[in-house]
Amino acid sequence: YIAFVTDVNQCSPECQNTNFVIEFVPSSLEHSAEVNYGCSSQAGNTIILTPINAAGSVLYSIGGAFQASGIFTNVATGIYNTTVIDANGCSSSVMVEVESISPLTLNLQSKQNATCSLNNGAVVLVATGGQLPYTYTLTNIFTNQQYTNNTGVFNGLPAGAYSSAVLDASGCLNNNCGIIPILNILKNCQPLQICKTLEENNLSIFPNPASKSATLSFDHTPDTAFNLIITDMNGKIVFEKSNLLFDTFDLDITNFSTGTYVVNIFDQLNNQRLMRRLVVVSE
């Protein structure tokens, strides 16, 4: 640039004209774009824009109108050209993709019952969808003992009934896998007193088959509480009660579908078990 001065009479000073240069200084403005995913379809997807080296107030856009906040909620899947502009008019642009994330699901892949009152049961849970990494949790509903890992593989489990859940990186939870019963199989055990005690305690069900109700009789040690779980032939729990002290127990089966069920009795340590079959018939 060349600078010079003239007055109203178009007179100029005797000094030489002054030359000067205005150099271009690149803007240091940048910004980051983060995507937080919701737990169901696109509902809850959020884009968060954070400016770096911004001067003064900042305006934000993800391809539409500018706004004063860098948080954009309920964003659909797609590719967005995000932009921030500071008070000096400097701008920064970053492309960001909001991916299509399937809902978080949880399934029981396999289960191994415990044997001979040992802690050798096993459960394998598999999650799909959501955002990695996963955190799996297995909880014994009788003792409240909780097991947590990032693989879904649980070994060394005692007999009992377990609830399951998975949490993904976005904080989404799925606990719809239901109750997982791990039975204590006493077949071919060494002759331990704990097994003999169960064999001597006679559990009877009358009538059997039954249509409306059945009476469970169990000659157990006095003042010893037991847990009762009834499952169908697929292992699904249809009835459960804890801390029972009974010689006889009247079971209402009017809401049971016709079929064969397994009546299981556990002690409070969940390492003793007695099992009988119950057949429910229509009237």
C-alpha positions in Angstrom: 0.0 0.0 0.0 1.1 3.7 -0.6 -0.2 6.3 1.8 -0.3 10.1 1.0 -2.1 13.1 2.3 -3.7 16.1 0.5 -5.6 19.0 2.0 -8.8 20.6 0.7 -6.8 22.6 -1.8 -5.2 19.4 -3.1 -1.9 20.4 -1.7 0.5 17.7 -0.6 3.3 17.8 1.9 6.8 18.0 0.6 7.6 14.6 2.3 7.7 11.5 0.3 4.7 9.2 0.1 4.9 6.4 2.6 4.8 2.7 1.5 3.7 0.0 3.9 2.6 -3.7 3.8 -0.3 -5.4 5.6 0.7 -9.0 5.9 -1.8 -11.9 6.0 -1.8 -13.7 9.4 -3.6 -17.0 9.2 -6.3 -17.5 11.8 -5.5 -19.9 14.6 -9.2 -20.7 15.2 -10.0 -24.4 15.3 -12.7 -26.6 16.7 -13.5 -30.2 17.6 -16.7 -32.0 16.8 -17.9 -34.9 19.1 -20.9 -37.2 18.6 -22.8 -38.6 21.5 -25.2 -41.4 20.5 -28.7 -41.9 21.9 -30.0 -45.3 23.1 -32.8 -45.8 20.5 -32.5 -45.1 16.8 -31.5 -41.4 16.2 -33.4 -40.1 19.3 -30.9 -38.5 21.6 -28.0 -38.2 19.1 -26.0 -35.1 19.9 -23.2 -33.1 18.1 -21.0 -31.0 20.4 -18.7 -28.3 18.9 -15.9 -27.0 21.0 -13.9 -23.9 19.7 -10.1 -23.6 20.1 -8.3 -20.2 20.0 -11.5 -18.3 19.4 -11.7 -14.6 19.9 -14.8 -13.2 21.7 -18.2 -14.7 21.2 -18.7 -17.7 18.8 -21.5 -18.8 16.5 -22.0 -22.5 15.6 -23.6 -24.4 12.7 -23.8 -28.0 11.5 -24.9 -26.9 8.0 -28.0 -24.9 8.8 -28.6 -21.6 10.7 -25.9 -20.4 13.1 -26.7 -20.5 16.9 -24.9 -19.3 20.0 -24.6 -22.8 21.5 -22.3 -25.5 20.3 -24.7 -28.3 21.3 -27.0 -29.7 18.6 -29.5 -32.3 19.9 -31.7 -35.0 18.2 -29.4 -35.1 15.2 -30.3 -37.6 12.5 -27.8 -39.9 10.9 -25.7 -38.4 8.1 -22.6 -36.3 7.3 -22.5 -32.7 8.6 -20.2 -29.8 7.7 -19.8 -28.1 11.1 -18.6 -24.5 11.3 -17.7 -22.0 14.0 -17.2 -18.3 13.5 -15.6 -16.0 16.2 -16.0 -12.3 16.9 -13.2 -11.5 14.4 -15.0 -13.2 11.6 -12.6 -16.1 11.5 -14.1 -19.5 10.8 -13.2 -23.2 11.1 -14.9 -26.1 9.4 -14.8 -29.8 10.3 -16.8 -32.7 8.6 -18.4 -35.1 11.1 -20.5 -38.3 10.5 -23.3 -39.4 12.7 -23.5 -43.1 12.1 -26.5 -45.3 12.2 -26.3 -47.3 15.5 -28.6 -50.3 16.0 -30.3 -50.6 19.4 -28.3 -52.4 22.2 -29.4 -56.0 22.7 -28.4 -58.8 25.1 -28.6 -62.5 24.6 -27.7 -65.6 26.6 -25.3 -67.6 24.3 -24.6 -70.5 26.6 -25.0 -71.7 30.2 -23.3 -74.5 32.2 -24.9 -75.7 35.4 -22.9 -76.2 38.6 -22.1 -79.8 39.7 -21.8 -81.4 43.2 -22.2 -78.1 45.0 -19.1 -76.7 43.4 -18.6 -73.1 42.1 -18.2 -74.4 38.5 -21.2 -72.9 36.7 -20.7 -70.7 33.7 -22.7 -68.1 31.7 -21.8 -66.5 28.3 -23.6 -63.3 27.4 -23.4 -61.6 24.0 -24.4 -58.0 23.3 -24.9 -56.4 19.9 -25.6 -52.9 18.7 -25.0 -49.8 20.8 -21.5 -48.4 21.3 -18.3 -50.4 22.3 -17.0 -51.1 24.8 -19.6 -53.1 26.7 -19.8 -53.7 30.4 -21.6 -56.9 31.4 -23.1 -57.5 34.8 -24.4 -60.8 36.3 -26.1 -60.6 39.7 -27.2 -63.5 42.0 -30.7 -62.5 43.0 -30.5 -64.5 46.2 -27.1 -63.3 47.6 -26.8 -60.0 45.6 -23.3 -61.1 44.6 -22.4 -59.2 41.5 -19.9 -60.1 38.8 -18.8 -57.6 36.2 -16.5 -57.8 33.1 -16.1 -56.6 29.5 -16.2 -60.0 27.8 -19.6 -61.4 28.9 -17.9 -64.7 29.9 -18.6 -65.6 33.5 -16.9 -68.7 35.0 -16.7 -70.1 38.6 -20.4 -69.5 39.4 -22.3 -71.2 42.2 -25.8 -72.5 41.7 -28.4 -69.8 41.9 -30.7 -67.5 39.9 -29.0 -64.7 38.0 -30.1 -61.4 36.5 -28.0 -60.0 33.7 -27.4 -56.6 32.1 -25.1 -54.8 29.7 -24.1 -51.2 29.6 -22.5 -49.6 26.4 -20.1 -46.7 26.1 -23.0 -44.2 25.6 -24.6 -45.3 28.9 -27.4 -47.3 27.3 -28.6 -50.2 29.4 -30.2 -53.5 28.3 -31.4 -56.0 31.0 -34.1 -57.9 29.0 -32.3 -61.2 29.0 -34.5 -62.5 31.9 -33.5 -64.6 34.9 -30.8 -67.2 34.3 -31.1 -70.3 36.6 -27.9 -72.2 37.2 -28.8 -75.6 38.8 -26.7 -77.7 41.1 -26.4 -81.1 39.5 -25.7 -83.8 42.1 -25.3 -86.7 39.7 -22.1 -88.8 40.1 -21.0 -86.7 43.1 -18.6 -88.0 45.7 -20.5 -89.2 48.8 -20.5 -85.9 50.6 -22.8 -85.3 53.6 -24.3 -82.2 52.0 -25.6 -84.4 49.1 -26.8 -87.2 51.4 -28.8 -84.6 53.5 -30.6 -83.6 50.4 -31.4 -87.1 49.4 -32.8 -87.8 52.9 -35.0 -84.7 52.8 -38.0 -85.9 50.9 -39.7 -83.4 48.7 -43.2 -84.5 47.5 -45.8 -82.8 45.4 -49.5 -83.7 45.6 -51.5 -84.0 43.5 -49.2 -84.5 40.5 -50.4 -84.0 37.8 -52.4 -81.0 39.1 -54.7 -78.4 37.6 -55.4 -75.6 40.2 -53.1 -76.1 43.1 -50.4 -78.5 44.4 -49.0 -79.0 47.9 -45.3 -79.2 48.3 -44.1 -81.2 51.4 -40.4 -81.0 52.4 -39.0 -82.6 55.6 -36.2 -80.2 56.2 -33.9 -79.2 59.1 -35.9 -77.1 61.6 -35.5 -73.3 61.4 -33.6 -73.6 58.1 -34.8 -71.3 55.3 -35.0 -72.4 51.7 -35.4 -70.7 48.3 -38.0 -72.1 45.9 -37.7 -71.7 42.1 -40.0 -73.2 39.5 -38.9 -73.2 35.9 -40.5 -74.5 32.7 -38.6 -77.0 30.5 -36.7 -74.2 28.8 -35.3 -72.9 32.0 -37.6 -69.9 32.2 -38.5 -69.0 35.8 -42.3 -69.0 36.3 -42.4 -68.8 40.1 -39.9 -68.0 42.9 -40.0 -67.3 46.7 -37.1 -66.8 49.1 -36.5 -67.5 52.8 -39.2 -70.1 53.1 -39.6 -72.0 56.4 -42.2 -74.7 55.6 -43.2 -78.3 56.1 -46.0 -77.9 53.5 -46.5 -75.1 50.9 -49.6 -74.6 48.9 -48.8 -73.6 45.4 -51.4 -71.8 43.2 -50.9 -73.0 39.6 -54.1 -71.5 38.1 -51.9 -69.1 36.0 -49.5 -71.9 34.8 -49.9 -73.1 31.3 -50.3 -76.9 30.8 -47.0 -78.7 30.6 -44.1 -79.9 32.7 -42.2 -77.8 35.2 -39.2 -78.3 37.4 -39.5 -77.5 41.1 -36.1 -76.6 42.6 -35.1 -76.0 46.2 -31.9 -74.2 47.2 -30.6 -73.5 50.7 -29.5 -70.0 51.6 -26.0 -70.6 50.3 -27.5 -71.8 46.9 -25.2 -74.8 46.9 -27.8 -77.4 47.8 -30.6 -78.4 45.5 -33.5 -80.8 45.4 -35.5 -81.2 42.2 -38.9 -82.7 41.4 -41.1 -82.5 38.2 -44.6 -81.0 38.3 -47.1 -81.7 35.6 -49.8 -79.1 35.1 -53.0 -80.3 33.3 -56.2 -78.6 32.3 -59.4 -79.3 34.3 
